[in-house]
Amino acid sequence: MSKEEILKAIEEKYDKLGVPVEAMLEGLLWSEPITYWDYIQTDALLGLQIPRTTLPDEMVFIMYHQVNELLFKMILWEIDQVAKTEEITAEKFSKHLMRISRYFDMLCSSFTVMGDGMDVEQYLKFRNTLTPASGFQSAQYRKIEFASTDLINLIDARYRDTIDRNSSFKNAYDHLYWQAAGKNYTTGQKTTLLNLFEKKYMGEFIDFMEDYNDCNLSKKFKQLPDDVQENEELIKAMRHYDYTVNVKWVMAHYNAAGKYLGGEEGDVEATGGSNWRKYLHPKYQRRIFFPYLWSEEELKNWGTF
């Protein structure tokens, strides 16, 4: 575009907004040029790491989990590009699913950063200052699950055949698979880990569950025309996403936990108090976003292939 065309387009834009274009242009005259550090907010970002101990590898642990949360935010951003689009094509659906899968591929491969980047001895010392905090309390990860599949697929496997699918979102929330990891197996009471998590996020989660009930990725797929649902590239993208999140990513987490919490004398309890082996391993909880895209044999052996 020529200078005249650009100026005309700017004037039209601000006329529509009811803002004098002269004021906007004068503002540009006195503004300072943008810098990388201001745009990325580098100083603020680098000031967010606050260790609780003097053990140097705790800094690795903090930064690694902060990077995870940034990637979770990117994933939720991409999910919304599908969920919030009224009429979506197979191409657009596949494009965003593959972006999401690449972010999870990064998360899976990144476990070596923590797995090989911290001394076990240091971890077993500083982890005691983290109790009862746990990665279990990642609200963004829970939202990724809610935005990906129908709630029935996130219900504890023990209750899926009996739970009323038309019951309240609160009832569904009370039977989510991860509730079991936040309860004392002996007393049945909720742990401090879960109580604190629910105090901060339960209302937000129930609202989120309701918001995505009709526009989660699974629902959006089923709303597509039949011929689009049979698109091989789209099916491949959905299966890849499902497997990456619910098997590959989970097993990477499981194996990393095994290095630090497993041992010759038996497993160390997770900071949140959960039985981390049964909570994490996909063959127990059977988290599957799109079960209708897998064969009976694949479903039967979920988490072991």
Sequence and secondary structure as in RCSB ss.txt:
>XXXX:A:sequence
MSKEEILKAIEEKYDKLGVPVEAMLEGLLWSEPITYWDYIQTDALLGLQIPRTTLPDEMVFIMYHQVNELLFKMI
LWEIDQVAKTEEITAEKFSKHLMRISRYFDMLCSSFTVMGDGMDVEQYLKFRNTLTPASGFQSAQYRKIEFASTD
LINLIDARYRDTIDRNSSFKNAYDHLYWQAAGKNYTTGQKTTLLNLFEKKYMGEFIDFMEDYNDCNLSKKFKQLP
DDVQENEELIKAMRHYDYTVNVKWVMAHYNAAGKYLGGEEGDVEATGGSNWRKYLHPKYQRRIFFPYLWSEEELK
NWGTF
>XXXX:A:secstr
  HHHHHHHHHHHHHHHT  HHHHHHHHHH     HHHHHTHHHHHT    SSS THHHHHHHHHHHHHHHHHHH
HHHHHHHHT SS  HHHHHHHHHHHHHHHHHHHHTHHHHHTTS HHHHHHHGGGTTT  GGG HHHHHHHHHHS 
GGGGB TTTTTTS TTS HHHHHHTBGGGGGGB TTT  B HHHHHHHHHHHHHHHHHHHHTTTTSHHHHHHTS 
HHHHT HHHHHHHHHHHHIIIIIHHHHHHHHHHHHH  TT     TT   HHHHH HHHH   S GGGS HHHHH
TTT  
